[in-house]
Amino acid sequence: MKQAIDDLRANNPAWTVIGETLVGNWKFNDFAALRAVVTQVCDLADELNHHPTVTYGYNTLQIETTTHDAGNTVTEKDIQLAERVSEIFKQRVSEV
């Protein structure tokens, strides 16, 4: 799993690891752009049936993901979610 985390971080520098959790942090140009991304992230979480902790303010977003049923560790589910979230951000780069 360490290699998968290293690969994720190499391609997506917004992600870090804190304890046994993947944490992504982003800043946005405005609240409307942030709200649109939060909606996409929530839809993605439902699609993958893997729901992260999403915390946001006016122009900041933090996403934390860990797999609770695997003892609160980072698993392939978290890597997949993080990669897909990163794709959302790459599509919206002008707003971030």
Secondary structure, DSSP 8 states (H G I E B T S, - for coil): -HHHHHHHHHH-TTEEEETTEEEEEEE-SSHHHHHHHHHHHHHHHHHHT---EEEE-SSEEEEEE-BGGGTSB--HHHHHHHHHHHHHHHHTGGG-
